[in-house]
Amino acid sequence: MRHYRFIVVFICLAVAVGAAVYKFGAPRPKSEPVALKRPDVQVVLNIEGMDCVMCAAGLQNTLRAIPGVRRAEVSFQDKQAALEYDPAAVDPSRFNKVIADAGFKLSGTTAQGQEGGRQ
């Protein structure tokens, strides 16, 4: 009988310690300051040479595949590509190369956002 009493007391202590650890947890290390992320830049590119909706869709998929591009929408009707990208991850001159490699010509750029902030 004494053995059972010891086991019951031991289990109660184990449950109490487990509950205290669960509730209060172990001390957490202090978090390091989070580096501020620069906002994305938005730009609209005027594109010449798109003959159909499939051309626009193919170019849109190619632009979206570039690392650092957050959003790419190509409009056949407007002959434009609206891009949102991380300036730290991608060089904007890459867009001109991708557009030229796809068989189109970049005819102009309209900035919608400023580097470091949106309008």
The 8 nearest C-alpha neighbors of each residue, nearest first, counted from 0:
[[1, 3, 2, 4, 5, 6, 7, 8],
 [2, 0, 4, 3, 5, 6, 7, 8],
 [1, 3, 5, 0, 4, 6, 7, 8],
 [2, 4, 6, 0, 5, 1, 7, 8],
 [3, 5, 7, 1, 6, 2, 8, 0],
 [6, 4, 2, 8, 3, 7, 9, 1],
 [5, 7, 3, 9, 4, 8, 10, 2],
 [6, 8, 4, 10, 9, 5, 3, 11],
 [9, 7, 11, 5, 10, 6, 4, 12],
 [8, 10, 6, 12, 7, 11, 5, 13],
 [9, 11, 13, 7, 12, 8, 6, 14],
 [12, 10, 8, 14, 13, 9, 15, 7],
 [11, 13, 15, 9, 14, 10, 16, 8],
 [12, 14, 10, 16, 11, 15, 17, 9],
 [13, 15, 17, 11, 12, 16, 18, 10],
 [16, 14, 12, 18, 17, 13, 11, 19],
 [15, 17, 19, 13, 18, 14, 12, 20],
 [18, 16, 14, 20, 15, 19, 13, 21],
 [19, 17, 21, 15, 16, 20, 22, 14],
 [20, 18, 16, 22, 21, 17, 23, 15],
 [19, 21, 24, 17, 23, 18, 22, 16],
 [20, 22, 18, 24, 19, 23, 17, 25],
 [23, 21, 19, 20, 24, 18, 17, 25],
 [24, 22, 20, 21, 19, 25, 26, 18],
 [25, 23, 20, 21, 22, 26, 19, 27],
 [24, 26, 27, 23, 20, 21, 22, 28],
 [25, 27, 24, 28, 23, 29, 20, 21],
 [28, 26, 25, 29, 24, 30, 23, 31],
 [29, 27, 30, 26, 31, 25, 24, 32],
 [30, 28, 27, 31, 26, 32, 33, 25],
 [29, 31, 28, 32, 33, 27, 34, 26],
 [30, 32, 33, 29, 34, 28, 27, 35],
 [33, 31, 34, 30, 35, 29, 36, 28],
 [32, 34, 35, 31, 30, 36, 29, 37],
 [33, 35, 36, 32, 31, 37, 30, 38],
 [36, 34, 33, 37, 32, 38, 115, 31],
 [37, 35, 34, 38, 33, 39, 115, 85],
 [36, 38, 115, 35, 39, 85, 116, 114],
 [39, 37, 115, 116, 36, 40, 85, 114],
 [38, 40, 85, 84, 83, 37, 41, 86],
 [41, 39, 84, 112, 83, 114, 113, 85],
 [42, 40, 83, 112, 111, 82, 110, 39],
 [41, 43, 110, 111, 82, 109, 81, 44],
 [42, 44, 81, 109, 80, 108, 82, 110],
 [45, 43, 108, 80, 79, 107, 46, 109],
 [46, 44, 79, 107, 106, 105, 78, 108],
 [45, 47, 105, 78, 79, 106, 104, 44],
 [48, 46, 104, 103, 49, 105, 106, 78],
 [47, 49, 103, 50, 104, 46, 102, 78],
 [50, 48, 54, 51, 47, 55, 75, 103],
 [51, 49, 48, 54, 52, 75, 53, 55],
 [52, 50, 54, 53, 49, 75, 55, 56],
 [51, 53, 55, 54, 75, 56, 50, 49],
 [52, 54, 56, 55, 51, 57, 50, 58],
 [55, 53, 57, 51, 52, 56, 49, 58],
 [54, 56, 52, 58, 53, 75, 57, 73],
 [57, 55, 53, 59, 58, 54, 52, 60],
 [58, 56, 60, 54, 59, 55, 53, 61],
 [57, 59, 61, 55, 60, 56, 62, 54],
 [58, 60, 56, 62, 73, 57, 61, 72],
 [61, 59, 63, 57, 58, 62, 56, 64],
 [60, 62, 58, 64, 59, 63, 57, 65],
 [61, 63, 59, 64, 60, 65, 58, 71],
 [64, 62, 60, 61, 65, 71, 68, 59],
 [63, 65, 61, 62, 66, 60, 68, 59],
 [64, 66, 63, 62, 68, 67, 61, 89],
 [67, 65, 68, 64, 89, 88, 63, 69],
 [66, 68, 88, 85, 89, 84, 69, 65],
 [69, 67, 84, 66, 70, 65, 63, 83],
 [68, 70, 84, 83, 67, 71, 85, 63],
 [71, 69, 83, 82, 68, 63, 72, 84],
 [70, 72, 82, 63, 81, 59, 62, 83],
 [71, 73, 81, 80, 59, 74, 82, 70],
 [72, 74, 80, 59, 55, 79, 81, 75],
 [73, 75, 77, 79, 76, 78, 80, 55],
 [76, 74, 78, 55, 77, 52, 73, 49],
 [75, 77, 74, 78, 79, 52, 51, 73],
 [76, 78, 79, 74, 75, 45, 73, 80],
 [79, 77, 75, 46, 76, 74, 45, 47],
 [80, 78, 45, 77, 74, 44, 46, 73],
 [79, 81, 73, 44, 43, 72, 74, 82],
 [82, 80, 43, 72, 71, 42, 73, 44],
 [83, 81, 71, 42, 70, 41, 43, 80],
 [82, 84, 41, 70, 69, 40, 68, 39],
 [83, 85, 68, 69, 39, 40, 67, 86],
 [84, 86, 39, 67, 88, 87, 40, 89],
 [87, 85, 88, 89, 84, 90, 40, 39],
 [86, 88, 85, 89, 90, 67, 37, 84],
 [89, 87, 67, 85, 86, 66, 90, 84],
 [90, 88, 67, 86, 87, 91, 85, 66],
 [89, 91, 92, 93, 86, 88, 87, 94],
 [92, 90, 93, 94, 89, 95, 86, 84],
 [93, 91, 94, 90, 95, 96, 89, 97],
 [94, 92, 96, 91, 95, 90, 97, 89],
 [93, 95, 97, 92, 96, 91, 98, 62],
 [96, 94, 98, 93, 92, 97, 99, 105],
 [95, 97, 99, 93, 94, 98, 100, 92],
 [98, 96, 100, 94, 99, 95, 93, 101],
 [97, 99, 101, 95, 96, 100, 103, 94],
 [100, 98, 96, 102, 103, 101, 97, 104],
 [99, 101, 97, 102, 98, 96, 103, 95],
 [100, 102, 98, 99, 103, 97, 58, 61],
 [103, 101, 99, 100, 98, 104, 48, 49],
 [104, 102, 48, 99, 98, 101, 47, 46],
 [103, 105, 47, 46, 99, 106, 48, 98],
 [104, 106, 46, 107, 45, 47, 95, 103],
 [107, 105, 45, 46, 104, 47, 108, 44],
 [108, 106, 45, 105, 44, 109, 46, 43],
 [107, 109, 44, 43, 45, 110, 42, 106],
 [108, 110, 43, 42, 111, 44, 107, 45],
 [109, 111, 42, 112, 43, 108, 41, 113],
 [112, 110, 41, 42, 109, 113, 43, 118],
 [113, 111, 117, 41, 118, 40, 110, 114],
 [112, 114, 116, 117, 115, 40, 118, 111],
 [113, 115, 40, 116, 112, 39, 38, 86],
 [114, 116, 38, 37, 113, 117, 39, 40],
 [117, 115, 113, 114, 38, 112, 118, 39],
 [118, 116, 112, 113, 115, 40, 38, 114],
 [117, 112, 116, 113, 111, 41, 114, 40]]
